[in-house]
């Protein structure tokens, strides 16, 4: 479900709008009746930091000049 909210009203009820977005609603922010932005549910949850830790290794000669230059 999509709801239209004037941007000046959205300032006062941002926490409530975010909670509604978490539940799947899409909120369209309007200014003078014209849509200017959107608040909606995340496509997928953000990936936690550090999940690739230890998977990337940089060789000791990384900064050495390339032989072709």
DSSP file (Angstrom, degrees, kcal/mol; ACC not computed):
  #  RESIDUE AA STRUCTURE BP1 BP2  ACC     N-H-->O    O-->H-N    N-H-->O    O-->H-N    TCO  KAPPA ALPHA  PHI   PSI    X-CA   Y-CA   Z-CA
    1    1 A X              0   0    0      0, 0.0    25,-2.3     0, 0.0     2,-0.4   0.000 360.0 360.0 360.0 138.4    0.0    0.0    0.0
    2    2 A X  E     -a   26   0A   0     23,-0.2     2,-0.4    25,-0.1    25,-0.2  -0.911 360.0-170.3-110.9 133.9    1.3    3.5   -0.9
    3    3 A X  E     -a   27   0A   0     23,-2.1    25,-3.0    -2,-0.4     2,-0.5  -0.949  16.8-135.6-122.9 147.1    0.5    6.6    1.2
    4    4 A X  E     +a   28   0A   0     -2,-0.4     2,-0.4    23,-0.2    25,-0.2  -0.865  24.2 180.0-100.8 131.0    1.2   10.2    0.4
    5    5 A X  E     -a   29   0A   0     23,-2.6    25,-2.3    -2,-0.5     2,-0.1  -0.992  29.8-120.8-133.6 124.9    2.6   12.4    3.1
    6    6 A X  E >>  -a   30   0A   0     -2,-0.4     4,-2.0    23,-0.2     3,-0.8  -0.391  27.7-123.3 -60.9 141.9    3.5   16.1    2.9
    7    7 A X  H 3> S+     0   0    0     23,-3.1     4,-1.3     1,-0.3    -1,-0.1   0.827 109.4  56.5 -61.6 -34.2    7.1   16.6    3.6
    8    8 A X  H 3> S+     0   0    0     22,-0.3     4,-0.5     1,-0.2    -1,-0.3   0.835 110.7  45.0 -68.6 -30.4    6.5   19.1    6.5
    9    9 A X  H X> S+     0   0    0     -3,-0.8     4,-0.9     1,-0.2     3,-0.6   0.828 105.7  61.6 -76.4 -32.8    4.3   16.5    8.2
   10   10 A X  H 3< S+     0   0    0     -4,-2.0     3,-0.4     1,-0.2    -2,-0.2   0.823  93.7  64.0 -64.2 -31.7    6.8   13.7    7.6
   11   11 A X  H >< S+     0   0    0     -4,-1.3     3,-0.6     1,-0.2    -1,-0.2   0.892 105.4  44.7 -58.0 -40.1    9.4   15.6    9.7
   12   12 A X  H << S+     0   0    0     -3,-0.6    -1,-0.2    -4,-0.5    -2,-0.2   0.696 122.2  36.2 -79.6 -19.6    7.2   15.2   12.8
   13   13 A X  T 3X S+     0   0    0     -4,-0.9     4,-2.3    -3,-0.4    -1,-0.2  -0.039  72.5 126.2-126.0  33.0    6.4   11.5   12.2
   14   14 A X  H <> S+     0   0    0     -3,-0.6     4,-2.5     1,-0.2     5,-0.2   0.897  74.9  52.5 -60.7 -43.4    9.6   10.1   10.7
   15   15 A X  H  > S+     0   0    0      1,-0.2     4,-1.9     2,-0.2    -1,-0.2   0.910 111.3  47.2 -60.4 -41.9    9.9    7.3   13.3
   16   16 A X  H  > S+     0   0    0      2,-0.2     4,-2.1     1,-0.2    -1,-0.2   0.902 111.4  50.8 -66.2 -40.5    6.3    6.2   12.6
   17   17 A X  H  X S+     0   0    0     -4,-2.3     4,-2.1     1,-0.2    -2,-0.2   0.888 109.4  50.7 -65.1 -38.8    6.9    6.3    8.8
   18   18 A X  H  X S+     0   0    0     -4,-2.5     4,-2.2     2,-0.2    -1,-0.2   0.892 109.0  51.6 -65.2 -39.2   10.0    4.2    9.1
   19   19 A X  H  X S+     0   0    0     -4,-1.9     4,-1.1     1,-0.2    -2,-0.2   0.899 110.1  48.8 -63.7 -40.1    8.1    1.6   11.2
   20   20 A X  H  <>S+     0   0    0     -4,-2.1     5,-2.1     1,-0.2    -2,-0.2   0.871 109.6  52.3 -67.6 -36.2    5.4    1.4    8.5
   21   21 A X  H ><5S+     0   0    0     -4,-2.1     3,-1.8     1,-0.2    -2,-0.2   0.895 104.1  56.8 -65.4 -39.3    8.1    1.0    5.8
   22   22 A X  H 3<5S+     0   0    0     -4,-2.2    -1,-0.2     1,-0.3    -2,-0.2   0.830 103.7  54.7 -59.1 -31.4    9.6   -1.9    7.8
   23   23 A X  T 3<5S-     0   0    0     -4,-1.1    -1,-0.3    -3,-0.1    -2,-0.2   0.464 131.2 -93.3 -83.4  -1.8    6.1   -3.5    7.6
   24   24 A X  T < 5S+     0   0    0     -3,-1.8    -3,-0.2     1,-0.3    -2,-0.1   0.377  80.2 133.7 110.5  -4.5    6.1   -3.2    3.8
   25   25 A X      < -     0   0    0     -5,-2.1     2,-0.5    -8,-0.1    -1,-0.3  -0.446  47.0-138.6 -77.2 153.4    4.3    0.0    3.2
   26   26 A X  E     -a    2   0A   0    -25,-2.3   -23,-2.1    14,-0.2     2,-0.5  -0.964  14.4-160.3-112.1 128.2    5.7    2.6    0.7
   27   27 A X  E     -aB   3  39A   0     12,-3.6    12,-3.1    -2,-0.5     2,-0.6  -0.932   2.0-157.1-111.4 126.1    5.5    6.2    1.7
   28   28 A X  E     -aB   4  38A   0    -25,-3.0   -23,-2.6    -2,-0.5     2,-0.4  -0.911  11.8-144.0-104.1 122.6    5.7    8.9   -1.0
   29   29 A X  E     -aB   5  37A   0      8,-2.2     7,-3.2    -2,-0.6     8,-1.4  -0.700  20.2-164.8 -86.3 134.2    6.8   12.3    0.3
   30   30 A X  E     -aB   6  35A   0    -25,-2.3   -23,-3.1    -2,-0.4     2,-0.4  -0.883  17.4-162.6-122.3 152.5    5.2   15.3   -1.4
   31   31 A X  E >  S- B   0  34A   0      3,-2.5     3,-1.6    -2,-0.3   -25,-0.0  -0.967  86.3 -15.3-132.9 116.2    5.9   19.0   -1.6
   32   32 A X  T 3  S-     0   0    0     -2,-0.4     3,-0.1     1,-0.3    -1,-0.1   0.855 130.5 -53.9  55.6  37.4    3.0   21.2   -2.7
   33   33 A X  T 3  S+     0   0    0      1,-0.2     2,-0.5     0, 0.0    -1,-0.3   0.402 115.5 115.4  82.8  -2.6    1.3   18.0   -4.0
   34   34 A X  E <  S-B   31   0A   0     -3,-1.6    -3,-2.5     1,-0.0    -1,-0.2  -0.874  71.7-116.5-102.8 128.2    4.3   16.9   -6.1
   35   35 A X  E     +B   30   0A   0     -2,-0.5    -5,-0.3    -5,-0.2     3,-0.1  -0.405  41.4 163.1 -62.1 132.7    6.1   13.7   -5.2
   36   36 A X  E     +     0   0A   0     -7,-3.2     2,-0.3     1,-0.3    -6,-0.2   0.511  58.0   1.0-127.2 -14.1    9.7   14.4   -4.2
   37   37 A X  E     -B   29   0A   0     -8,-1.4    -8,-2.2     2,-0.0     2,-0.4  -0.978  57.0-133.7-165.9 174.3   10.9   11.3   -2.4
   38   38 A X  E     -B   28   0A   0     -2,-0.3     2,-0.5   -10,-0.2   -10,-0.2  -1.000   3.5-164.0-144.7 140.2   10.1    7.9   -1.2
   39   39 A X  E     +B   27   0A   0    -12,-3.1   -12,-3.6    -2,-0.4     2,-0.3  -0.996  33.1 147.4-119.7 126.5   10.5    5.8    2.0
   40   40 A X        -     0   0    0     -2,-0.5   -14,-0.2   -14,-0.2   -19,-0.1  -0.915  49.1 -67.6-150.6 175.2   10.0    2.1    1.5
   41   41 A X        -     0   0    0    -16,-0.3     2,-0.1    -2,-0.3   -19,-0.1  -0.327  56.9-101.6 -67.6 151.0   11.1   -1.3    2.8
   42   42 A X        -     0   0    0      1,-0.1     3,-0.1   -20,-0.0    -1,-0.1  -0.461  21.0-133.0 -69.8 143.8   14.7   -2.4    2.1
   43   43 A X  S    S-     0   0    0      1,-0.3     2,-0.3    -2,-0.1    -1,-0.1   0.915  87.9  -7.9 -63.6 -43.6   15.1   -4.8   -0.7
   44   44 A X  S    S-     0   0    0     -3,-0.0    -1,-0.3     3,-0.0     3,-0.1  -0.980  88.2 -89.6-149.2 154.1   17.4   -7.0    1.4
   45   45 A X        -     0   0    0     -2,-0.3     3,-0.1    -3,-0.1    -2,-0.0  -0.351  54.1 -96.4 -65.7 147.1   18.9   -6.6    4.8
   46   46 A X        -     0   0    0      1,-0.1     2,-0.3    -2,-0.0    -1,-0.1  -0.323  41.3-108.0 -63.6 146.7   22.3   -5.0    4.9
   47   47 A X        -     0   0    0      1,-0.1    -1,-0.1    -3,-0.1     3,-0.1  -0.561  36.7-110.7 -75.6 135.2   25.2   -7.4    5.0
   48   48 A X    >   -     0   0    0     -2,-0.3     3,-1.0     1,-0.1    -1,-0.1  -0.361  37.4-103.3 -66.6 146.0   27.0   -7.4    8.4
   49   49 A X  T 3  S+     0   0    0      1,-0.2    -1,-0.1     2,-0.1    -3,-0.0  -0.355  99.9  30.9 -67.0 146.7   30.5   -5.9    8.4
   50   50 A X  T >  S+     0   0    0     -3,-0.1     3,-1.3    -2,-0.1    -1,-0.2   0.511  72.0 126.1  88.4   5.6   33.5   -8.3    8.4
   51   51 A X  T <  S+     0   0    0     -3,-1.0    -2,-0.1     1,-0.3    -3,-0.0   0.759  80.2  43.4 -70.3 -21.7   31.9  -11.2    6.5
   52   52 A X  T >  S+     0   0    0      2,-0.0     3,-2.1     3,-0.0     4,-0.5   0.235  81.7 140.2-103.4  12.6   34.8  -11.2    4.0
   53   53 A X  T <  S+     0   0    0     -3,-1.3    -4,-0.0     1,-0.3     0, 0.0  -0.338  74.1  11.8 -59.8 131.6   37.6  -10.8    6.7
   54   54 A X  T 3  S+     0   0    0      2,-0.2    -1,-0.3     1,-0.0    -2,-0.0   0.379 101.8  98.1  84.0  -3.8   40.6  -12.9    5.8
   55   55 A X  S <  S+     0   0    0     -3,-2.1     2,-0.5     1,-0.1    -2,-0.1   0.649  73.4  63.9 -90.1 -16.2   39.4  -13.7    2.3
   56   56 A X        -     0   0    0     -4,-0.5     2,-0.4     2,-0.0    -2,-0.2  -0.926  63.6-175.0-113.5 130.9   41.5  -11.1    0.6
   57   57 A X        -     0   0    0     -2,-0.5     2,-0.5    -3,-0.0    -2,-0.0  -0.984  13.0-151.6-127.5 135.3   45.3  -11.2    0.7
   58   58 A X        -     0   0    0     -2,-0.4    -2,-0.0     2,-0.0     4,-0.0  -0.916  22.5-127.6-106.6 127.3   47.7   -8.6   -0.7
   59   59 A X    >   -     0   0    0     -2,-0.5     3,-1.4     1,-0.1     4,-0.2  -0.276  18.8-116.4 -71.1 157.1   51.1   -9.9   -1.9
   60   60 A X  T 3  S+     0   0    0      1,-0.3     3,-0.4     2,-0.1    -1,-0.1   0.800 114.3  54.1 -63.5 -29.7   54.3   -8.3   -0.6
   61   61 A X  T >  S+     0   0    0      1,-0.2     3,-1.3     2,-0.1    -1,-0.3   0.120  70.8 117.3 -93.3  22.6   55.2   -7.1   -4.1
   62   62 A X  T <  S+     0   0    0     -3,-1.4    -1,-0.2     1,-0.3    -2,-0.1   0.875  78.3  44.7 -56.9 -40.6   52.0   -5.3   -4.7
   63   63 A X  T 3  S+     0   0    0     -3,-0.4    -1,-0.3    -4,-0.2    -2,-0.1   0.461  86.3 116.8 -86.7  -1.6   53.7   -1.9   -5.1
   64   64 A X  S <  S-     0   0    0     -3,-1.3     3,-0.1     1,-0.1    -3,-0.0  -0.346  76.6 -97.6 -65.9 147.4   56.5   -3.2   -7.3
   65   65 A X        -     0   0    0      1,-0.1     2,-0.2     2,-0.1    -1,-0.1  -0.321  40.7-107.6 -62.9 147.9   56.6   -1.7  -10.8
   66   66 A X    >   -     0   0    0      1,-0.1     3,-1.4    -3,-0.1    -1,-0.1  -0.531  22.0-127.6 -75.1 143.6   55.0   -3.7  -13.6
   67   67 A X  T 3  S+     0   0    0      1,-0.3    -1,-0.1    -2,-0.2    -2,-0.1   0.779 104.2  58.8 -66.2 -25.8   57.5   -5.3  -16.0
   68   68 A X  T 3         0   0    0      1,-0.2    -1,-0.3     0, 0.0    -2,-0.0   0.492 360.0 360.0 -84.2  -1.4   55.8   -4.0  -19.1
   69   69 A X    <         0   0    0     -3,-1.4    -1,-0.2     0, 0.0    -2,-0.2   0.417 360.0 360.0-111.5 360.0   56.2   -0.3  -18.1
